Amino acid sequence: MATISLTLPDGNKRDVDAGTTPAQVAAGISSSLAKKAISATVNGAHWDMQWPITEDAAIAIHTMKDEPQANELIRHDLAHIMARAVQEIWPDVQVTIGPVIDNGWYYDFDRAEPFTPEDLGTIEKKMKEIINKRDAVTTEIWERTKAVQYYQERGEPYKVELIEAIPGDEPLRMYWHGDWQDLCRGPHLQHTGQVPADAFKLMSVAGAYWRGDSDRAMLQRIYGVAFTGKEKLKEYLHFLEEAEKRDHRKLGRAMDLYHMQEEAPGQVFWHPNGWTIYTELQDYMRRKQRAGGYVEVNTPQVVDRKLWEASGHWEKYQENMFIVEVDEDHAREKAVNALKPMNCPCHVQVYNQGLKSYRDLPLRMAEFGSCARYEPSGALHGIMRVRGFTQDDGHIFCTDEQITDETATFIEFLSKVYADLGFTDWTIKLSTRPEKRIGSDETWDQMEAALGDACKAAGHDFEILEGEGAFYGPKLEFTLTDAIGRTWQCGTLQVDSNVPERLGATYIGEDGNKHTPVMLHRATLGSFERFIGILIEEHAGKLPFWLAPRQVVVASIVSDADDFVHETVAALRAQGIRAEADTRNEKINYKVREHSVAKVPAILAVGMKEVENRTVSMRRLGSKQSQVVAMDQVVADLAVEATPPDQLAQS
């Protein structure tokens, strides 16, 4: 029998017979490892303990301590165990597919009756019984005809269709969890007892069309989550509870910020409270951009298709654009326009007005540009994913030699903005050249090096995303981590010499000749809609005082205190504080509770004692304690707190 060489992680080599399995390798190392082993990595591929190794390879044996591999196997095995449990309880149910997803898995079933929440509990109980049986997990390679016949005889048409969709030369691997069998690539654990029985939970049921086709059967999809231990499951369920509390859609209603309706899908109706946040954030960004050397412009929302054709967007982005046809002067052909999905071609038009010299560069141009992009209705999500939005968009026109300095300057600008808004944990990712691209390798080398050097100059590490750049240039992505550990990709900087060249942008260089400028597409917040949603969820509605739409409510305890309530409100407003009076004939506890639900940062209660002493009883949002403070002092203190961070730094 042929011999192969296996290289272990420590560099040691073992000569074994070809066809040796990872299980045999683990047993050859130690009996304890053989018991703990769950899978292997063979030449970079995740490998089942039962699969034979037929050539020289690097091998690493995994145990439950190797979380990425352990989670994949646990979740994949649970998908099979759940499908087995469902068919043991309801034998007539047909199974389809059950892949691993983030934090868990799902499996789609064809069942006449809908699953109920009580059914999920029944299925969980049966799954734990299967786990406790410690049934062996085995695997075989089958011929296609044998597999088709097997599923036809058992009345499983979905499996037959899946087999027919697999390329003809691909082997068909079958897995058994005990007596229950499924078509699957693997890998899997060695027996059902390796699945932690206390570290999974079935979460929900949803409808799903077979193979995503709305013309096909509607199936029932059961979702589950799973981890390597019950503490990790507990942490994840707590995370979901926190995310639920912070959901910007619920808080948006509670705080009366905005609403959305079917007559304008994916577009926001801002209420006074929400629009206050929006304009305060926009005013802040406008001041920061002016201080950063940007000139602000405003460009049309409806633009003739000719510009989109010239820029290349019509060919590559048309399916995401809203088209507007206009019968201008009863012409034979209607004029075809589009709502702008981005601002860059219009900014080039502003740049092109008048001759530019190298002395005019860099030219930093900014716009709070209102854009429209078609998003499928199923992808819309509150104000996080919309069809109509406004970007804090900017384009820096510069020379090749200025790319590094301008990028480093932008990173510093962005870092200060994020810090002002409460985000200190963020990362940079550098997306490099894709396989299909324009420009020489030398040009790409220069652009990628310029972005990398800029990150280093700004004092930030970065992660490389190989091949993720646009066809015309590399880009930086800035990803925030919020209070509960979620990540949000917000800021971007993209190097582009393609669009300026296509649209005829030039400058006169030192040599007296015309050159094409580089355009750096950059955004700090991204869209205001999405970033406001992130802010709401980051702070669980308890926005920084300067951003809160209703900063102070002054509430009367008795009607005789109404005059002092209004006097206090007037004093606060005179200092630019957004203050309201609540003199309704309601108990003070009711008022405090109502305004707390609406996330008002400071509630000032006024009774006759406060009137006599010219004080207020101040309660901060989230605190159960009140503090009696002189009215004049409260006004002075809150005036400082209401000052935006960029202006506070200047005072």
SVG drawing of the C-alpha trace seen along z (x, -y; Angstrom):
<svg xmlns="http://www.w3.org/2000/svg" viewBox="-56 -84 65 86">
<polyline fill="none" stroke="black" stroke-width="0.4" points="0.0,0.0 1.2,-3.5 2.6,-5.6 1.9,-9.3 3.4,-12.0 1.3,-14.0 2.7,-17.2 1.4,-18.1 1.0,-21.7 4.3,-21.4 6.2,-20.5 6.6,-16.8 5.9,-14.4 4.2,-11.0 4.3,-8.5 1.0,-6.6 -0.8,-4.4 -2.8,-6.3 -6.4,-6.2 -5.7,-6.8 -8.5,-8.9 -8.0,-11.8 -9.7,-9.5 -6.8,-7.1 -4.2,-9.9 -5.8,-11.2 -5.7,-7.6 -2.1,-7.3 -1.2,-10.5 -3.1,-9.6 -6.3,-7.9 -7.5,-11.1 -7.2,-13.1 -9.1,-10.4 -12.0,-10.8 -12.0,-14.6 -11.4,-15.0 -14.3,-16.4 -12.8,-17.2 -9.5,-18.0 -8.1,-20.6 -6.3,-18.9 -4.4,-21.1 -6.7,-24.0 -10.0,-22.2 -12.3,-21.3 -12.2,-17.5 -14.5,-14.9 -12.8,-12.4 -14.0,-9.6 -12.7,-10.9 -9.6,-9.1 -6.5,-11.2 -4.9,-10.0 -1.9,-12.3 0.7,-14.2 -0.9,-16.8 -0.7,-19.2 -3.1,-18.2 -4.5,-19.6 -6.9,-17.8 -9.7,-19.9 -11.5,-19.6 -14.4,-21.5 -11.8,-24.1 -11.4,-25.2 -14.5,-27.3 -14.8,-28.1 -14.7,-24.5 -16.7,-23.4 -19.5,-25.8 -19.7,-24.9 -20.1,-21.2 -22.5,-21.7 -24.8,-23.8 -24.6,-21.5 -25.3,-18.4 -28.2,-20.2 -29.8,-20.9 -29.8,-17.2 -30.9,-16.3 -33.8,-18.8 -34.8,-17.4 -34.7,-13.8 -36.7,-15.0 -39.4,-16.6 -39.8,-13.4 -39.9,-11.2 -42.7,-13.3 -44.5,-13.9 -43.4,-11.2 -45.3,-12.7 -43.2,-15.9 -40.8,-16.3 -37.3,-17.7 -35.4,-20.0 -32.2,-21.9 -30.6,-22.9 -27.5,-25.1 -25.4,-26.6 -25.8,-30.4 -24.4,-33.1 -24.9,-31.8 -27.0,-28.8 -28.8,-27.1 -32.2,-26.7 -34.0,-23.8 -36.9,-24.1 -39.8,-21.7 -42.8,-20.9 -45.7,-20.4 -49.4,-21.0 -50.1,-22.4 -48.1,-25.4 -45.6,-24.8 -46.7,-26.5 -44.5,-27.9 -45.6,-24.8 -44.3,-22.6 -40.8,-24.1 -40.8,-23.0 -41.8,-19.5 -39.1,-19.4 -36.4,-20.6 -37.4,-17.9 -37.1,-15.2 -33.7,-16.7 -32.3,-16.3 -33.5,-12.7 -31.6,-12.0 -28.5,-13.7 -28.6,-11.6 -28.8,-8.4 -25.2,-9.1 -26.0,-7.6 -23.1,-7.1 -22.7,-9.5 -21.5,-7.6 -21.0,-8.6 -20.7,-7.0 -20.2,-8.0 -23.1,-7.0 -23.7,-6.8 -26.2,-9.3 -28.7,-6.7 -28.7,-5.0 -29.3,-8.3 -32.2,-9.3 -33.8,-5.9 -33.4,-6.0 -35.2,-9.4 -37.9,-8.5 -38.8,-5.4 -39.1,-7.5 -41.3,-10.2 -38.6,-13.0 -38.9,-14.9 -37.0,-17.9 -33.9,-15.8 -34.2,-14.3 -34.3,-17.9 -31.3,-18.9 -29.3,-15.9 -30.3,-16.8 -28.9,-20.3 -25.5,-19.0 -22.9,-18.9 -22.6,-15.5 -19.1,-14.8 -19.5,-15.8 -19.6,-12.8 -22.7,-12.4 -22.0,-12.1 -24.6,-10.6 -24.7,-11.0 -26.5,-9.0 -27.3,-10.3 -28.4,-7.0 -30.9,-5.6 -31.8,-9.0 -30.1,-9.9 -29.5,-13.1 -27.6,-14.2 -24.8,-16.4 -21.2,-17.5 -20.2,-17.4 -18.2,-17.4 -20.0,-16.2 -19.3,-15.1 -18.6,-11.5 -21.8,-10.8 -24.9,-12.8 -23.7,-12.9 -20.9,-15.3 -23.5,-18.0 -24.0,-20.1 -27.6,-19.4 -27.9,-22.5 -26.4,-25.0 -29.0,-25.3 -32.5,-26.8 -35.1,-26.9 -36.0,-30.5 -38.7,-31.0 -40.6,-29.8 -40.9,-31.7 -42.1,-31.1 -39.6,-30.5 -40.1,-29.7 -38.4,-26.6 -35.1,-27.7 -36.1,-31.3 -38.6,-31.1 -42.0,-32.8 -43.6,-30.5 -42.5,-27.4 -43.9,-25.8 -44.0,-27.8 -42.1,-25.9 -41.7,-26.4 -38.3,-27.4 -37.3,-26.7 -34.4,-28.7 -32.1,-27.7 -29.1,-29.0 -26.3,-27.0 -22.9,-27.4 -20.2,-25.3 -21.6,-25.8 -24.7,-27.0 -23.0,-30.1 -22.3,-31.3 -25.9,-30.5 -27.0,-32.6 -24.8,-35.5 -26.2,-35.4 -29.8,-35.4 -29.0,-38.3 -27.5,-40.1 -30.7,-39.5 -32.7,-41.0 -30.5,-44.0 -30.8,-44.4 -34.6,-44.1 -34.6,-46.9 -32.4,-49.1 -34.4,-48.5 -34.6,-51.9 -38.0,-51.1 -39.5,-50.7 -37.6,-53.6 -38.5,-55.7 -42.2,-55.2 -41.7,-55.8 -39.7,-59.0 -42.1,-60.1 -39.2,-60.5 -40.5,-59.4 -42.9,-57.0 -43.0,-55.1 -46.0,-54.1 -46.8,-52.0 -47.4,-55.0 -43.7,-55.8 -41.9,-52.5 -38.3,-52.8 -38.7,-56.6 -38.9,-58.4 -41.6,-60.8 -39.6,-62.7 -41.5,-64.1 -40.4,-67.3 -38.4,-65.3 -36.6,-63.2 -35.9,-66.1 -34.3,-67.9 -31.8,-65.1 -31.3,-65.1 -30.6,-68.9 -28.5,-69.0 -26.3,-66.2 -26.2,-67.9 -25.3,-71.3 -22.5,-69.6 -21.1,-67.9 -21.4,-71.2 -19.3,-73.0 -16.7,-70.2 -16.4,-70.1 -16.0,-73.8 -13.3,-73.7 -11.7,-70.8 -11.4,-72.9 -14.5,-71.7 -16.6,-73.8 -20.3,-72.9 -22.3,-72.5 -25.8,-71.3 -26.6,-69.4 -29.8,-68.3 -31.7,-65.2 -33.1,-64.5 -30.4,-64.2 -30.6,-63.2 -29.5,-59.6 -26.7,-61.0 -24.7,-61.9 -25.2,-58.5 -24.2,-56.9 -21.0,-59.0 -20.1,-58.2 -20.7,-54.4 -23.5,-54.2 -26.2,-53.6 -24.6,-50.3 -23.5,-49.0 -26.1,-50.5 -29.3,-51.0 -31.3,-48.3 -30.9,-50.2 -32.0,-53.6 -35.4,-55.2 -36.1,-56.2 -38.1,-59.4 -39.6,-59.9 -40.7,-63.3 -42.6,-64.4 -40.8,-67.7 -42.6,-69.9 -44.4,-66.9 -41.2,-65.7 -41.3,-62.4 -39.2,-60.7 -39.6,-61.2 -36.6,-62.5 -35.2,-59.8 -33.9,-61.0 -33.0,-59.3 -33.1,-60.2 -29.5,-60.3 -28.3,-57.2 -25.0,-59.0 -23.6,-62.4 -20.1,-61.9 -21.0,-62.6 -22.7,-65.9 -19.7,-66.9 -17.5,-66.5 -19.8,-68.8 -19.2,-71.5 -15.4,-70.8 -15.5,-71.2 -16.7,-74.8 -13.7,-76.9 -10.1,-76.0 -8.3,-74.3 -4.6,-74.5 -2.5,-72.2 -2.4,-75.1 -6.2,-74.6 -5.7,-71.1 -6.6,-69.5 -10.2,-70.7 -12.5,-69.3 -16.1,-69.3 -19.0,-68.3 -22.8,-67.9 -25.6,-66.7 -26.8,-64.9 -30.3,-63.4 -30.2,-60.2 -32.6,-57.4 -31.7,-53.8 -34.1,-50.9 -33.9,-48.3 -36.1,-45.1 -39.0,-45.5 -37.7,-42.5 -34.4,-44.2 -35.9,-47.4 -35.3,-47.7 -36.6,-50.8 -34.3,-53.8 -31.3,-51.5 -32.0,-50.3 -34.1,-52.7 -34.7,-53.9 -34.5,-57.6 -31.5,-58.9 -29.1,-61.8 -25.4,-61.2 -22.7,-63.3 -21.0,-62.9 -17.7,-64.5 -15.2,-64.3 -11.6,-65.3 -10.0,-66.2 -6.3,-65.9 -3.1,-64.8 -1.6,-61.3 1.1,-62.6 -1.6,-64.0 -3.5,-60.8 -1.6,-59.7 -1.8,-63.1 -5.4,-63.6 -6.4,-60.1 -4.5,-60.5 -6.2,-63.9 -9.6,-62.3 -8.8,-59.5 -8.0,-62.1 -11.1,-64.0 -13.3,-60.9 -11.7,-59.8 -12.6,-63.1 -16.2,-63.0 -16.6,-59.4 -15.1,-60.3 -17.5,-63.3 -20.4,-61.0 -19.3,-58.4 -17.6,-55.8 -14.0,-55.0 -14.0,-51.4 -13.6,-51.2 -11.5,-49.5 -10.2,-50.1 -10.3,-47.6 -8.4,-48.1 -10.1,-46.5 -7.5,-45.7 -7.6,-45.0 -10.4,-42.7 -9.7,-40.2 -11.6,-42.3 -10.2,-45.8 -8.9,-48.6 -5.5,-50.2 -2.0,-48.7 -0.6,-46.7 1.9,-49.5 -1.0,-52.0 -2.8,-49.6 0.4,-49.1 0.7,-52.9 -2.9,-53.4 -3.0,-50.6 0.4,-51.6 -0.9,-55.2 -3.9,-54.1 -1.9,-51.8 0.7,-54.5 -2.1,-56.9 -3.5,-54.6 0.0,-54.2 0.6,-57.9 -2.7,-58.5 -1.6,-55.9 -4.2,-53.1 -3.7,-49.5 -5.8,-48.0 -7.1,-44.7 -6.6,-43.6 -9.7,-42.5 -8.1,-40.8 -10.0,-41.5 -12.8,-43.5 -12.0,-46.9 -14.0,-48.4 -12.9,-47.8 -11.4,-51.3 -9.6,-51.6 -9.0,-50.4 -11.0,-51.7 -11.0,-52.0 -14.0,-50.9 -14.4,-52.2 -16.4,-49.9 -17.8,-50.9 -18.4,-48.5 -21.4,-49.6 -22.2,-49.2 -23.3,-45.6 -20.6,-44.4 -22.4,-44.8 -20.4,-46.1 -21.6,-48.8 -19.7,-49.7 -20.2,-53.5 -17.4,-55.6 -15.6,-55.0 -12.8,-56.4 -12.5,-55.3 -9.7,-56.1 -11.1,-56.8 -9.4,-58.2 -12.0,-56.5 -15.0,-58.8 -13.0,-62.0 -11.4,-60.8 -14.8,-59.7 -16.4,-63.0 -13.5,-65.1 -12.1,-66.5 -8.6,-68.0 -6.2,-70.4 -3.1,-72.2 0.0,-70.7 3.3,-72.3 4.5,-71.1 1.8,-73.2 0.0,-70.1 -3.5,-68.8 -3.8,-66.0 -6.7,-64.0 -7.2,-64.5 -7.8,-61.6 -11.2,-61.8 -11.4,-60.5 -15.0,-59.5 -15.4,-59.8 -18.2,-59.7 -17.9,-59.9 -21.4,-58.9 -22.6,-57.4 -26.4,-58.2 -27.9,-60.3 -30.9,-57.9 -28.8,-54.9 -26.4,-56.7 -29.2,-58.1 -30.6,-54.6 -27.2,-53.4 -27.0,-56.3 -30.4,-55.4 -29.5,-51.8 -26.0,-52.6 -27.4,-54.8 -30.7,-52.8 -32.5,-56.1 -30.6,-58.0 -28.9,-60.3 -26.1,-62.7 -27.8,-65.8 -26.8,-68.0 -28.5,-65.7 -31.6,-64.8 -34.7,-66.3 -36.4,-67.2 -33.7,-68.0 -35.7,-69.2 -39.3,-69.0 -40.3,-71.2 -43.3,-69.6 -45.6,-71.2 -46.5,-69.2 -49.4,-71.6 -51.1,-74.1 -50.0,-77.0 -46.5,-76.4 -47.4,-76.8 -46.0,-80.4 -42.6,-79.3 -42.6,-76.4 -43.0,-78.7 -40.4,-81.1 -37.9,-78.2 -38.7,-77.1 -38.2,-80.6 -34.8,-80.8 -33.7,-77.5 -34.8,-78.4 -33.0,-81.7 -29.8,-79.6 -30.7,-77.6 -31.9,-74.6 -34.8,-72.6 -37.2,-72.8 -40.9,-72.2 -43.5,-72.8 -45.8,-70.1 -48.6,-71.7 -51.2,-69.1 -53.5,-68.1 -51.8,-64.8 -49.8,-63.4 -46.1,-64.1 -45.2,-60.3 -47.3,-59.9 -45.5,-62.8 -42.1,-61.5 -42.8,-58.0 -44.2,-59.3 -41.3,-61.5 -38.8,-58.8 -40.3,-56.4 -39.8,-59.2 -36.1,-59.4 -36.1,-63.0 -32.7,-63.5 -33.7,-65.8 -37.1,-66.3 -37.4,-69.2 -40.3,-69.0 -41.7,-72.2 -43.9,-72.4 -44.7,-75.2 -41.6,-74.6 -39.5,-74.9 -41.4,-78.1 -40.6,-79.7 -36.9,-78.8 -36.5,-79.3 -35.3,-75.7 -36.2,-72.7 -36.1,-69.0 -34.1,-67.5 -34.2,-63.8 -31.9,-62.5 -33.0,-59.8 -32.3,-56.4 -31.9,-57.6 -34.4,-57.1 -32.9,-59.9 -33.8,-63.6 -31.6,-66.5 -32.8,-69.9 -30.9,-72.6 -31.2,-76.4 -33.0,-77.2 -30.4,-79.6 -27.7,-77.0 -29.6,-74.3 -29.9,-76.7 -26.2,-77.5 -25.2,-73.8 -27.5,-72.6 -26.4,-75.3 -22.9,-73.9 -24.2,-70.4 -26.3,-71.4 -23.3,-72.8 -22.2,-70.5 -18.8,-69.0 -17.1,-70.9 -18.3,-74.2 -17.5,-73.2 -13.9,-72.5 -13.7,-76.1 -15.2,-77.8"/>
</svg>
